Amino acid sequence: MPKYLLAYHGGGMPATPEEGERVMKAWNDWYGTLGPAIADGGAPTGAARTVAANGATTDGGGGNPITGYTVIEAASLDLATELAKGCPIRAAGGSVEVCECIQM
């Protein structure tokens, strides 16, 4: 079964502990809908640095840094995209980039 990287962009940190609980519940509920499709539950990401072709580095991860990731298994890019549409990061103004992982 093909694997797909779901790269999360944007979103934000919860302002209160109560909001944090709501956000975590939304993520856990969504993960529950993915079930066995989850190949790697992933993690949020922290500080980022970009290394350019010439070796120059830039802090911050570019204009739209990755804020987390998950790897799922799906029969097609279309199905993986449909699954990504349920991601709670969208409710926080974020987006999900869906990329097929090429088997080597």
MIGUKOL-843151 format. One record per atom (N, C-alpha, C, CB): residue number from 1; residue in three letters; atom name; x, y, z. Coordinates in Angstrom, 2 decimals, decimal comma, padded with zeros to 5 digits. Each point is the difference from the previous one (the first is absolute). Last residue first. Glycine has a CB too. Layout:
# MIGUKOL-843151
R seq type atom       x       y       z
R NUM  ala   CA       X       Y       Z
...
# end
This chain:
# MIGUKOL-843151
R seq type atom       x       y       z
R 104  met    N  011,91  003,23 -002,41
R 104  met   CA  001,33 -000,10 -000,60
R 104  met    C  000,55 -001,39  000,20
R 104  met   CB  000,41  002,44  000,40
R 103  gln    N -005,44  000,47 -000,46
R 103  gln   CA  000,75 -001,16  000,49
R 103  gln    C  001,32 -000,09 -000,75
R 103  gln   CB -002,14 -001,22  000,59
R 102  ile    N -000,84  005,72  000,42
R 102  ile   CA  000,47 -000,88 -001,06
R 102  ile    C  000,82 -001,13  000,62
R 102  ile   CB  000,02  001,91 -001,67
R 101  cys    N -004,11  001,30  003,52
R 101  cys   CA  001,34 -000,44  000,36
R 101  cys    C  000,43 -001,04 -001,03
R 101  cys   CB -000,38  000,45  002,50
R 100  glu    N -003,33  003,72 -003,01
R 100  glu   CA  000,26 -001,43 -000,04
R 100  glu    C  001,46 -000,27  000,37
R 100  glu   CB -001,79 -000,32 -001,77
R  99  cys    N -001,19  004,57  003,49
R  99  cys   CA  001,06 -000,41 -000,92
R  99  cys    C  000,17 -001,51  000,04
R  99  cys   CB  001,17  002,21  000,31
R  98  val    N -004,37  002,39  001,40
R  98  val   CA -000,03 -001,46 -000,14
R  98  val    C  001,01 -000,40 -001,07
R  98  val   CB -002,46 -000,11  000,71
R  97  glu    N  001,28  004,46  002,88
R  97  glu   CA  000,62 -000,36 -001,27
R  97  glu    C  000,07 -001,53 -000,05
R  97  glu   CB  001,37  002,18 -000,12
R  96  val    N -004,53  001,49  003,00
R  96  val   CA  000,66 -001,30 -000,04
R  96  val    C  000,53 -000,22 -001,41
R  96  val   CB -001,50 -000,93  001,83
R  95  ser    N  000,11  005,51  001,58
R  95  ser   CA -000,22 -000,81 -001,20
R  95  ser    C  000,77 -001,31  000,12
R  95  ser   CB -000,33  002,09 -001,40
R  94  gly    N -001,98  002,18  004,86
R  94  gly   CA  001,15 -000,67 -000,60
R  94  gly    C -000,38 -000,80 -001,24
R  94  gly   CB  001,04 -000,10  002,24
R  93  gly    N -003,89  002,61  001,02
R  93  gly   CA  000,54  000,80 -001,09
R  93  gly    C  001,19 -000,62 -000,69
R  93  gly   CB -000,82  001,95  001,20
R  92  ala    N -001,91 -003,93  002,32
R  92  ala   CA  000,86  001,04  000,58
R  92  ala    C  000,65  000,85 -001,09
R  92  ala   CB  000,42 -001,48  001,98
R  91  ala    N -003,15 -002,24 -003,04
R  91  ala   CA -000,88  000,84  000,83
R  91  ala    C  000,78  001,14  000,65
R  91  ala   CB -001,45 -001,99  000,44
R  90  arg    N  003,73 -001,35 -002,94
R  90  arg   CA -000,74  000,90 -000,90
R  90  arg    C -000,91  000,93  000,79
R  90  arg   CB  000,08 -001,74 -001,81
R  89  ile    N  002,33 -001,82  003,85
R  89  ile   CA  000,82  001,21 -000,17
R  89  ile    C -000,70  001,01 -000,91
R  89  ile   CB  002,08 -001,37  000,33
R  88  pro    N -003,81 -003,14  000,71
R  88  pro   CA -000,41  001,15  000,81
R  88  pro    C  000,85  001,25 -000,19
R  88  pro   CB -000,81 -001,64  001,62
R  87  cys    N -000,34 -002,39 -005,31
R  87  cys   CA  001,02  000,41  000,97
R  87  cys    C -000,42  001,25  000,77
R  87  cys   CB  001,75 -001,01 -001,48
R  86  gly    N -003,95 -001,52 -002,29
R  86  gly   CA -000,55 -000,02  001,35
R  86  gly    C  000,95  000,50  001,07
R  86  gly   CB -001,38 -001,87 -000,74
R  85  lys    N  002,55  001,38 -003,94
R  85  lys   CA -001,01  001,06  000,13
R  85  lys    C -000,62  000,05  001,38
R  85  lys   CB -000,46 -000,23 -002,42
R  84  ala    N  003,55 -003,21  000,94
R  84  ala   CA  000,62  001,23  000,52
R  84  ala    C -001,01  001,12  000,20
R  84  ala   CB  002,11 -000,66 -001,14
R  83  leu    N -003,42 -003,43 -000,92
R  83  leu   CA  000,25 -000,21  001,42
R  83  leu    C  000,57  001,26  000,64
R  83  leu   CB  000,38 -002,44 -000,43
R  82  glu    N -000,96  002,47 -004,21
R  82  glu   CA -001,31 -000,01  000,67
R  82  glu    C  000,17 -000,18  001,50
R  82  glu   CB -001,08 -000,94 -002,07
R  81  thr    N  004,92  000,56 -000,56
R  81  thr   CA -000,46  001,39  000,05
R  81  thr    C -001,34  000,10  000,70
R  81  thr   CB  001,25  000,48 -002,12
R  80  ala    N  000,48 -004,74  001,27
R  80  ala   CA  000,80  000,65  001,04
R  80  ala    C -000,44  001,45  000,17
R  80  ala   CB  001,94 -001,52 -000,51
R  79  leu    N -003,87 -000,88 -003,02
R  79  leu   CA -000,51 -000,46  001,29
R  79  leu    C  000,76  000,65  001,15
R  79  leu   CB -000,66 -002,18 -001,05
R  78  asp    N  002,17  003,12 -003,31
R  78  asp   CA -001,34  000,55  000,20
R  78  asp    C -000,57 -000,42  001,35
R  78  asp   CB -000,37 -000,05 -002,48
R  77  leu    N  004,47 -001,75  001,09
R  77  leu   CA  000,15  001,39  000,42
R  77  leu    C -001,36  000,62  000,25
R  77  leu   CB  002,13  000,19 -001,31
R  76  ser    N -001,99 -005,46  001,87
R  76  ser   CA  000,29  000,98 -001,05
R  76  ser    C  000,20  001,38  000,61
R  76  ser   CB -001,34 -001,34 -001,65
R  75  ala    N  000,63 -002,67  004,29
R  75  ala   CA  000,05 -000,63 -001,32
R  75  ala    C  000,39  000,97 -001,11
R  75  ala   CB -001,72 -001,60  000,79
R  74  ala    N  003,44  002,08  004,38
R  74  ala   CA -001,25  000,17 -000,74
R  74  ala    C  000,19 -000,59 -001,39
R  74  ala   CB -000,62  002,10  001,31
R  73  glu    N  003,14 -001,09  003,94
R  73  glu   CA -000,09 -000,89 -001,15
R  73  glu    C -001,36  000,21 -000,65
R  73  glu   CB  001,58 -001,71  001,06
R  72  ile    N  001,57  005,32  002,02
R  72  ile   CA -001,14 -000,92 -000,10
R  72  ile    C  000,19 -000,93 -001,19
R  72  ile   CB -001,52  001,71  001,07
R  71  val    N  004,29  002,00  002,49
R  71  val   CA  000,09 -000,84 -001,19
R  71  val    C -001,17 -000,97  000,04
R  71  val   CB  002,56  000,21 -000,10
R  70  thr    N -001,47  005,01  002,26
R  70  thr   CA -000,50 -001,36  000,21
R  70  thr    C  000,23 -000,76 -001,30
R  70  thr   CB -001,77  000,74  001,72
R  69  tyr    N  003,41  004,38  000,86
R  69  tyr   CA -000,18 -000,96 -001,09
R  69  tyr    C -000,64 -001,29  000,52
R  69  tyr   CB  001,99  000,97 -001,20
R  68  gly    N -000,72  004,87  002,22
R  68  gly   CA -000,17 -001,37  000,45
R  68  gly    C -000,20 -000,93 -001,18
R  68  gly   CB -000,97  000,81  002,15
R  67  thr    N  001,82  003,86 -002,58
R  67  thr   CA -000,26  000,04  001,44
R  67  thr    C -000,25 -001,39  000,57
R  67  thr   CB -000,94  002,28 -000,28
R  66  ile    N  003,57  000,40 -004,18
R  66  ile   CA -000,74 -001,17  000,45
R  66  ile    C -000,16  000,09  001,52
R  66  ile   CB  000,88 -001,43 -001,93
R  65  pro    N -000,26  005,98 -001,02
R  65  pro   CA  000,68 -001,15  000,60
R  65  pro    C -000,94 -001,13  000,39
R  65  pro   CB  001,71  001,58  000,82
R  64  asn    N -001,50  002,61 -004,15
R  64  asn   CA -001,12 -000,78  000,50
R  64  asn    C  000,55 -001,27  000,65
R  64  asn   CB -001,56  000,92 -001,80
R  63  gly    N  004,53  002,42  000,00
R  63  gly   CA -001,23  000,78  000,12
R  63  gly    C -001,17 -000,74  000,59
R  63  gly   CB  000,79  001,25 -001,92
R  62  gly    N  004,25 -002,85  003,19
R  62  gly   CA -000,60  000,56 -001,21
R  62  gly    C -001,30  000,71  000,28
R  62  gly   CB  001,08 -001,79 -001,30
R  61  gly    N  001,72 -000,24  004,79
R  61  gly   CA -000,62 -000,97 -000,89
R  61  gly    C -000,67  000,57 -001,22
R  61  gly   CB -000,32 -001,33  001,96
R  60  gly    N  002,99  003,21  002,07
R  60  gly   CA -001,43  000,20 -000,14
R  60  gly    C -000,68 -000,91 -001,00
R  60  gly   CB  000,42  002,29  000,61
R  59  asp    N  004,85 -000,50 -000,76
R  59  asp   CA -000,84 -000,46  001,09
R  59  asp    C -001,46  000,24 -000,32
R  59  asp   CB  001,84  000,45  001,64
R  58  thr    N  002,41 -001,32 -005,03
R  58  thr   CA -001,00  000,98  000,40
R  58  thr    C -000,82 -000,60  001,12
R  58  thr   CB -000,08  001,03 -002,32
R  57  thr    N  005,16 -001,83 -000,60
R  57  thr   CA -001,09 -000,45  000,87
R  57  thr    C -000,90  001,17  000,37
R  57  thr   CB  001,45 -001,83  000,90
R  56  ala    N  002,33  000,12 -005,06
R  56  ala   CA -000,52  001,06  000,88
R  56  ala    C -001,16 -000,54  000,82
R  56  ala   CB  000,73  001,78 -001,64
R  55  gly    N  001,56 -004,23 -001,90
R  55  gly   CA  000,43 -000,21  001,38
R  55  gly    C -000,48  001,06  000,97
R  55  gly   CB  001,95 -001,14 -000,92
R  54  asn    N -002,98  000,52 -003,90
R  54  asn   CA  001,34  000,57  000,17
R  54  asn    C  000,52 -000,14  001,43
R  54  asn   CB -000,54  001,60 -001,82
R  53  ala    N -003,85 -003,12  000,63
R  53  ala   CA  000,95 -000,72 -000,85
R  53  ala    C  001,43  000,51  000,19
R  53  ala   CB -001,83 -000,37 -001,66
R  52  ala    N -001,38  001,20  005,83
R  52  ala   CA -000,10  000,22 -001,44
R  52  ala    C  001,07 -000,78 -000,76
R  52  ala   CB -000,96  002,28  000,44
R  51  val    N -001,68 -002,88  004,46
R  51  val   CA  001,34  000,01 -000,58
R  51  val    C -000,16  000,08 -001,51
R  51  val   CB  000,99 -001,36  001,94
R  50  thr    N -004,20  002,63  002,68
R  50  thr   CA  000,08 -000,42 -001,40
R  50  thr    C  001,45  000,11 -000,46
R  50  thr   CB -002,38  000,75 -000,44
R  49  arg    N -000,40 -001,42  005,41
R  49  arg   CA  001,08  000,70 -000,71
R  49  arg    C  000,05 -000,59 -001,41
R  49  arg   CB  001,34  000,44  002,14
R  48  ala    N -004,75 -000,28  002,74
R  48  ala   CA  000,39 -000,49 -001,32
R  48  ala    C  001,12  000,85 -000,58
R  48  ala   CB -002,34 -000,84 -000,37
R  47  ala    N -000,53 -000,62  005,38
R  47  ala   CA  000,84  000,93 -000,75
R  47  ala    C  000,46 -000,64 -001,31
R  47  ala   CB  000,75  001,08  002,14
R  46  gly    N -004,33 -004,05 -000,37
R  46  gly   CA  000,42  001,22  000,68
R  46  gly    C  000,79  000,90 -000,93
R  46  gly   CB  000,05 -001,25  002,16
R  45  thr    N -004,21 -002,81 -002,67
R  45  thr   CA  001,40  000,37 -000,19
R  45  thr    C  000,28  001,32  000,70
R  45  thr   CB  000,06 -001,22 -002,20
R  44  pro    N -003,70 -003,24  002,88
R  44  pro   CA  000,15  001,41 -000,31
R  44  pro    C  001,50  000,28 -000,21
R  44  pro   CB -002,10  000,64  001,34
R  43  ala    N  000,62 -005,55 -002,47
R  43  ala   CA  000,20  000,88  001,15
R  43  ala    C -000,11  001,44 -000,45
R  43  ala   CB  001,48 -001,71  001,12
R  42  gly    N -002,49 -003,99 -002,79
R  42  gly   CA  000,67  001,28 -000,18
R  42  gly    C  000,13  000,77  001,29
R  42  gly   CB -000,85  000,04 -002,30
R  41  gly    N -001,07 -004,58  000,95
R  41  gly   CA -000,81  001,06  000,59
R  41  gly    C  000,63  001,37 -000,08
R  41  gly   CB -000,91 -001,69  001,49
R  40  asp    N  001,32 -002,59 -004,77
R  40  asp   CA  000,88  000,68  000,96
R  40  asp    C -000,80  001,18  000,52
R  40  asp   CB  002,18 -000,73 -001,17
R  39  ala    N -004,48 -002,23 -001,49
R  39  ala   CA  001,24 -000,76 -000,05
R  39  ala    C  001,01  000,55  001,01
R  39  ala   CB -000,41 -000,51 -002,43
R  38  ile    N -005,23  000,57  001,68
R  38  ile   CA  001,15  000,71  000,56
R  38  ile    C  001,21 -000,93  000,00
R  38  ile   CB -001,52  001,44  001,44
R  37  ala    N -002,84 -002,90 -002,76
R  37  ala   CA  000,70  000,72 -001,08
R  37  ala    C  001,24  000,73  000,53
R  37  ala   CB -002,19  000,28 -001,20
R  36  pro    N -001,11 -002,75  003,91
R  36  pro   CA  001,21 -000,70 -000,42
R  36  pro    C  000,72  000,67 -001,18
R  36  pro   CB -001,07 -002,08  000,81
R  35  gly    N -002,27  005,28  001,52
R  35  gly   CA  000,20 -001,39  000,41
R  35  gly    C  001,30 -000,60 -000,50
R  35  gly   CB -002,43 -000,23  000,03
R  34  leu    N -000,27  004,59 -000,60
R  34  leu   CA  001,03 -000,53 -000,91
R  34  leu    C  000,31 -001,46  000,31
R  34  leu   CB  000,96  002,29 -000,20
R  33  thr    N -003,95  000,27  002,90
R  33  thr   CA -000,63 -000,27 -001,30
R  33  thr    C  001,00 -000,59 -000,98
R  33  thr   CB -001,61  001,87  000,40
R  32  gly    N  003,14 -000,50  003,86
R  32  gly   CA -000,88 -001,15  000,14
R  32  gly    C -000,68 -000,36 -001,31
R  32  gly   CB -000,36  000,63  002,36
R  31  tyr    N  002,94  003,29 -002,06
R  31  tyr   CA  000,86 -001,18 -000,07
R  31  tyr    C -000,83 -001,27  000,11
R  31  tyr   CB  001,90  001,31  000,99
R  30  trp    N -004,19  002,67 -000,31
R  30  trp   CA  000,36 -000,16 -001,41
R  30  trp    C  000,90 -001,22 -000,18
R  30  trp   CB -000,19  002,49 -000,35
R  29  asp    N -000,93 -001,32  004,74
R  29  asp   CA -001,20 -000,46 -000,71
R  29  asp    C  000,32 -000,25 -001,47
R  29  asp   CB -001,46  001,28  001,60
R  28  asn    N  004,83  000,63  001,05
R  28  asn   CA -000,21 -001,42  000,35
R  28  asn    C -001,22 -000,57 -000,71
R  28  asn   CB  001,05  000,42  002,23
R  27  trp    N -000,21  004,18 -002,76
R  27  trp   CA  001,04 -000,80 -000,65
R  27  trp    C -000,19 -001,48  000,28
R  27  trp   CB  001,58  001,93  000,18
R  26  ala    N -004,47  001,06  002,01
R  26  ala   CA -000,26  000,02 -001,45
R  26  ala    C  001,03 -000,85 -000,74
R  26  ala   CB -001,01  002,30  000,21
R  25  lys    N  001,66 -001,68  004,38
R  25  lys   CA -001,14 -000,88 -000,24
R  25  lys    C -000,31 -000,07 -001,49
R  25  lys   CB -000,93  000,55  002,28
R  24  met    N  004,22  002,48 -000,89
R  24  met   CA  000,48 -001,39  000,09
R  24  met    C -001,13 -000,99 -000,24
R  24  met   CB  001,77  000,74  001,62
R  23  val    N -002,93  003,81 -001,45
R  23  val   CA  000,83 -000,27 -001,18
R  23  val    C  000,49 -001,45  000,02
R  23  val   CB  000,71  002,43 -000,08
R  22  arg    N -003,05 -000,87  003,83
R  22  arg   CA -000,90 -000,12 -001,15
R  22  arg    C  000,77 -000,36 -001,27
R  22  arg   CB -001,55  001,67  001,05
R  21  glu    N  004,03 -000,78  002,86
R  21  glu   CA -000,73 -001,26  000,14
R  21  glu    C -000,95 -000,22 -001,18
R  21  glu   CB  000,16  000,20  002,49
R  20  gly    N  002,11  003,90 -002,27
R  20  gly   CA  000,94 -001,09 -000,27
R  20  gly    C -000,67 -001,36  000,10
R  20  gly   CB  001,85  001,43  000,85
R  19  glu    N -004,23  002,37  000,46
R  19  glu   CA  000,08 -000,07 -001,46
R  19  glu    C  000,95 -001,12 -000,42
R  19  glu   CB -000,47  002,48 -000,16
R  18  glu    N  000,22 -001,64  004,70
R  18  glu   CA -001,27 -000,54 -000,47
R  18  glu    C -000,02 -000,13 -001,52
R  18  glu   CB -001,14  001,01  001,99
R  17  pro    N  004,84  001,09  000,13
R  17  pro   CA  000,00 -001,46  000,20
R  17  pro    C -001,29 -000,64 -000,50
R  17  pro   CB  001,49  000,32  001,97
R  16  thr    N -000,09  004,17 -004,40
R  16  thr   CA -000,33 -000,39  001,37
R  16  thr    C  000,10 -001,52  000,14
R  16  thr   CB -001,52  002,02  000,26
R  15  ala    N  002,57  000,14 -004,39
R  15  ala   CA  000,20  001,14  000,90
R  15  ala    C -000,23 -000,36  001,46
R  15  ala   CB -000,70  001,49 -001,86
R  14  pro    N  002,57 -004,64 -002,45
R  14  pro   CA -001,20  000,36  000,76
R  14  pro    C  000,31  001,10  001,01
R  14  pro   CB -000,87 -002,34 -000,30
R  13  met    N  003,69  001,95 -004,25
R  13  met   CA -000,02 -000,58  001,34
R  13  met    C -001,29  000,42  000,70
R  13  met   CB  002,54  000,01  000,12
R  12  gly    N -002,27 -000,53 -005,55
R  12  gly   CA  000,50  000,84  001,09
R  12  gly    C -000,08 -000,73  001,31
R  12  gly   CB -000,71  002,04 -001,24
R  11  gly    N  000,49 -002,34 -004,70
R  11  gly   CA -000,68 -000,33  001,26
R  11  gly    C  000,52  000,94  001,07
R  11  gly   CB -000,29 -002,42 -000,68
R  10  gly    N  003,13  000,85 -003,83
R  10  gly   CA -000,83  000,99  000,68
R  10  gly    C -000,67 -000,55  001,24
R  10  gly   CB -000,38  001,07 -002,18
R   9  his    N  001,76 -004,72 -001,19
R   9  his   CA  000,52  001,36 -000,06
R   9  his    C -000,96  000,92  000,75
R   9  his   CB  001,14 -000,44 -002,23
R   8  tyr    N  000,21 -005,24  001,51
R   8  tyr   CA -000,90  001,05  000,50
R   8  tyr    C  000,72  001,34 -000,04
R   8  tyr   CB -001,20 -001,66  001,48
R   7  ala    N  001,50 -003,26 -004,20
R   7  ala   CA  000,81  001,05  000,60
R   7  ala    C -000,93  001,15  000,38
R   7  ala   CB  002,06 -000,67 -001,35
R   6  leu    N -002,29 -004,77  000,07
R   6  leu   CA -000,87  001,15  000,22
R   6  leu    C  000,84  001,02  000,75
R   6  leu   CB -002,16 -001,41  000,05
R   5  leu    N  003,43 -002,99 -003,30
R   5  leu   CA  000,38  000,93  001,05
R   5  leu    C -001,05  001,10  000,05
R   5  leu   CB  002,48 -000,51 -000,30
R   4  tyr    N -002,93 -004,76 -001,50
R   4  tyr   CA -000,10  001,42 -000,30
R   4  tyr    C  000,40  000,80  001,23
R   4  tyr   CB -001,83 -000,42 -001,69
R   3  lys    N  002,11 -004,97 -000,79
R   3  lys   CA  000,02  000,87  001,18
R   3  lys    C  000,01  001,45 -000,45
R   3  lys   CB  001,23 -001,76  001,36
R   2  pro    N -003,03 -003,26 -003,72
R   2  pro   CA  000,81  001,23 -000,02
R   2  pro    C -000,12  000,78  001,31
R   2  pro   CB -000,31  000,10 -002,48
R   1  met    N -000,17 -005,48  002,07
R   1  met   CA -000,85  001,18  000,00
R   1  met    C  000,89  001,24  000,00
R   1  met   CB -001,86 -001,24  001,23
# end
